[in-house]
Amino acid sequence: MTARGFIDRPVPRIGMRINDVALSLGVSPNTILKLVEEGRLPRPRVWNRTKIWRVAEIDAALAEWPTDRPVDEPEPEDLEEWRAEA
């Protein structure tokens, strides 16, 4: 630790607030709320009134999202039915 008490090495993040989640995904906080409401991202954990998304849960949800496909490949029928598990 440094003289001011700051850790002088990287600390892994296990949770993020909404602005950090939005920044990480390159979208707005409103988009994060919409993705949560649609079931495409997990709901946050709540401590007092602070909402925190677990990085591992965000990563797991993103891993289940469909990947990009070639333009000439037909869209899967169940693509619109996909939802992240709670």
PyRosetta script that sets phi, psi and omega in degrees:
from pyrosetta import init, pose_from_sequence

init()
pose = pose_from_sequence("MTARGFIDRPVPRIGMRINDVALSLGVSPNTILKLVEEGRLPRPRVWNRTKIWRVAEIDAALAEWPTDRPVDEPEPEDLEEWRAEA")
pose.set_psi(1, 152.4)
pose.set_omega(1, 178.5)
pose.set_phi(2, -88.0)
pose.set_psi(2, 177.6)
pose.set_omega(2, -178.3)
pose.set_phi(3, -60.2)
pose.set_psi(3, -31.1)
pose.set_omega(3, -178.5)
pose.set_phi(4, -86.0)
pose.set_psi(4, -2.6)
pose.set_omega(4, 178.8)
pose.set_phi(5, 92.5)
pose.set_psi(5, 3.0)
pose.set_omega(5, 178.2)
pose.set_phi(6, -80.6)
pose.set_psi(6, 144.6)
pose.set_omega(6, 177.4)
pose.set_phi(7, -77.8)
pose.set_psi(7, 130.7)
pose.set_omega(7, -176.6)
pose.set_phi(8, -98.3)
pose.set_psi(8, 26.6)
pose.set_omega(8, 176.2)
pose.set_phi(9, -139.3)
pose.set_psi(9, 159.3)
pose.set_omega(9, -180.0)
pose.set_phi(10, -62.3)
pose.set_psi(10, 138.7)
pose.set_omega(10, 176.9)
pose.set_phi(11, -115.5)
pose.set_psi(11, 123.4)
pose.set_omega(11, -179.5)
pose.set_phi(12, -64.6)
pose.set_psi(12, 139.5)
pose.set_omega(12, 178.4)
pose.set_phi(13, -90.1)
pose.set_psi(13, 129.8)
pose.set_omega(13, 176.3)
pose.set_phi(14, -109.9)
pose.set_psi(14, -11.9)
pose.set_omega(14, 178.9)
pose.set_phi(15, -148.8)
pose.set_psi(15, 153.0)
pose.set_omega(15, -179.6)
pose.set_phi(16, -139.6)
pose.set_psi(16, 147.6)
pose.set_omega(16, 171.7)
pose.set_phi(17, -82.0)
pose.set_psi(17, 170.2)
pose.set_omega(17, -171.8)
pose.set_phi(18, -57.2)
pose.set_psi(18, -40.5)
pose.set_omega(18, -178.8)
pose.set_phi(19, -64.6)
pose.set_psi(19, -36.3)
pose.set_omega(19, 178.0)
pose.set_phi(20, -70.2)
pose.set_psi(20, -38.6)
pose.set_omega(20, 177.5)
pose.set_phi(21, -62.9)
pose.set_psi(21, -46.2)
pose.set_omega(21, 179.9)
pose.set_phi(22, -61.2)
pose.set_psi(22, -44.9)
pose.set_omega(22, 179.1)
pose.set_phi(23, -62.5)
pose.set_psi(23, -41.5)
pose.set_omega(23, -179.9)
pose.set_phi(24, -62.6)
pose.set_psi(24, -35.2)
pose.set_omega(24, -178.6)
pose.set_phi(25, -94.3)
pose.set_psi(25, -6.3)
pose.set_omega(25, 178.8)
pose.set_phi(26, 73.5)
pose.set_psi(26, 31.1)
pose.set_omega(26, 179.1)
pose.set_phi(27, -130.6)
pose.set_psi(27, 179.3)
pose.set_omega(27, 179.5)
pose.set_phi(28, -87.9)
pose.set_psi(28, 160.1)
pose.set_omega(28, 174.2)
pose.set_phi(29, -57.5)
pose.set_psi(29, -34.7)
pose.set_omega(29, 177.5)
pose.set_phi(30, -63.6)
pose.set_psi(30, -36.3)
pose.set_omega(30, 177.3)
pose.set_phi(31, -65.9)
pose.set_psi(31, -38.9)
pose.set_omega(31, 177.0)
pose.set_phi(32, -59.9)
pose.set_psi(32, -46.7)
pose.set_omega(32, 179.2)
pose.set_phi(33, -60.5)
pose.set_psi(33, -39.5)
pose.set_omega(33, 178.4)
pose.set_phi(34, -65.7)
pose.set_psi(34, -43.6)
pose.set_omega(34, 179.1)
pose.set_phi(35, -62.8)
pose.set_psi(35, -36.7)
pose.set_omega(35, 176.9)
pose.set_phi(36, -66.5)
pose.set_psi(36, -46.1)
pose.set_omega(36, -179.2)
pose.set_phi(37, -61.9)
pose.set_psi(37, -35.9)
pose.set_omega(37, 178.5)
pose.set_phi(38, -77.6)
pose.set_psi(38, -10.3)
pose.set_omega(38, -179.0)
pose.set_phi(39, 85.4)
pose.set_psi(39, 11.6)
pose.set_omega(39, -179.2)
pose.set_phi(40, -87.5)
pose.set_psi(40, -17.4)
pose.set_omega(40, 172.3)
pose.set_phi(41, -130.1)
pose.set_psi(41, 152.5)
pose.set_omega(41, 179.9)
pose.set_phi(42, -70.9)
pose.set_psi(42, 157.8)
pose.set_omega(42, 175.3)
pose.set_phi(43, -72.9)
pose.set_psi(43, 152.1)
pose.set_omega(43, 179.9)
pose.set_phi(44, -76.0)
pose.set_psi(44, 160.5)
pose.set_omega(44, 169.9)
pose.set_phi(45, -83.5)
pose.set_psi(45, 152.8)
pose.set_omega(45, -177.7)
pose.set_phi(46, -125.0)
pose.set_psi(46, 128.7)
pose.set_omega(46, 173.6)
pose.set_phi(47, -127.4)
pose.set_psi(47, 118.8)
pose.set_omega(47, -168.4)
pose.set_phi(48, 54.1)
pose.set_psi(48, -115.4)
pose.set_omega(48, 176.2)
pose.set_phi(49, -112.2)
pose.set_psi(49, 11.0)
pose.set_omega(49, -179.9)
pose.set_phi(50, -89.7)
pose.set_psi(50, 127.0)
pose.set_omega(50, 177.7)
pose.set_phi(51, -99.4)
pose.set_psi(51, 127.6)
pose.set_omega(51, -178.3)
pose.set_phi(52, -131.9)
pose.set_psi(52, 128.3)
pose.set_omega(52, 175.9)
pose.set_phi(53, -93.5)
pose.set_psi(53, 131.3)
pose.set_omega(53, 175.6)
pose.set_phi(54, -74.9)
pose.set_psi(54, 128.7)
pose.set_omega(54, -179.4)
pose.set_phi(55, -57.8)
pose.set_psi(55, -41.2)
pose.set_omega(55, -179.4)
pose.set_phi(56, -61.9)
pose.set_psi(56, -38.0)
pose.set_omega(56, 179.8)
pose.set_phi(57, -71.7)
pose.set_psi(57, -38.0)
pose.set_omega(57, 175.6)
pose.set_phi(58, -62.3)
pose.set_psi(58, -46.8)
pose.set_omega(58, -179.5)
pose.set_phi(59, -60.7)
pose.set_psi(59, -43.3)
pose.set_omega(59, 179.6)
pose.set_phi(60, -64.4)
pose.set_psi(60, -40.8)
pose.set_omega(60, 178.8)
pose.set_phi(61, -64.7)
pose.set_psi(61, -43.8)
pose.set_omega(61, 180.0)
pose.set_phi(62, -64.5)
pose.set_psi(62, -33.6)
pose.set_omega(62, 179.1)
pose.set_phi(63, -64.7)
pose.set_psi(63, -23.1)
pose.set_omega(63, 179.7)
pose.set_phi(64, -89.9)
pose.set_psi(64, -11.9)
pose.set_omega(64, 178.8)
pose.set_phi(65, -64.4)
pose.set_psi(65, 149.3)
pose.set_omega(65, 176.8)
pose.set_phi(66, -63.6)
pose.set_psi(66, 149.9)
pose.set_omega(66, 175.8)
pose.set_phi(67, -90.3)
pose.set_psi(67, 164.0)
pose.set_omega(67, 176.8)
pose.set_phi(68, -64.3)
pose.set_psi(68, 149.0)
pose.set_omega(68, -179.8)
pose.set_phi(69, -127.8)
pose.set_psi(69, 157.6)
pose.set_omega(69, 176.8)
pose.set_phi(70, -58.7)
pose.set_psi(70, 150.2)
pose.set_omega(70, -177.2)
pose.set_phi(71, -58.7)
pose.set_psi(71, -36.3)
pose.set_omega(71, -176.7)
pose.set_phi(72, -83.3)
pose.set_psi(72, -3.4)
pose.set_omega(72, 178.7)
pose.set_phi(73, -84.8)
pose.set_psi(73, 131.1)
pose.set_omega(73, -179.8)
pose.set_phi(74, -65.9)
pose.set_psi(74, 149.1)
pose.set_omega(74, 179.0)
pose.set_phi(75, -72.8)
pose.set_psi(75, 133.7)
pose.set_omega(75, 177.9)
pose.set_phi(76, -60.8)
pose.set_psi(76, 144.7)
pose.set_omega(76, -178.7)
pose.set_phi(77, -64.4)
pose.set_psi(77, -33.5)
pose.set_omega(77, -174.8)
pose.set_phi(78, -91.5)
pose.set_psi(78, 9.3)
pose.set_omega(78, -178.2)
pose.set_phi(79, -60.2)
pose.set_psi(79, -41.5)
pose.set_omega(79, -178.9)
pose.set_phi(80, -72.3)
pose.set_psi(80, -17.9)
pose.set_omega(80, -178.2)
pose.set_phi(81, -88.2)
pose.set_psi(81, -6.0)
pose.set_omega(81, -176.4)
pose.set_phi(82, -66.8)
pose.set_psi(82, 136.8)
pose.set_omega(82, 176.2)
pose.set_phi(83, -144.4)
pose.set_psi(83, 146.4)
pose.set_omega(83, 175.7)
pose.set_phi(84, -72.4)
pose.set_psi(84, 145.5)
pose.set_omega(84, 176.1)
pose.set_phi(85, -76.8)
pose.set_psi(85, 142.1)
pose.set_omega(85, -178.0)
pose.set_phi(86, -76.7)
pose.dump_pdb("model.pdb")
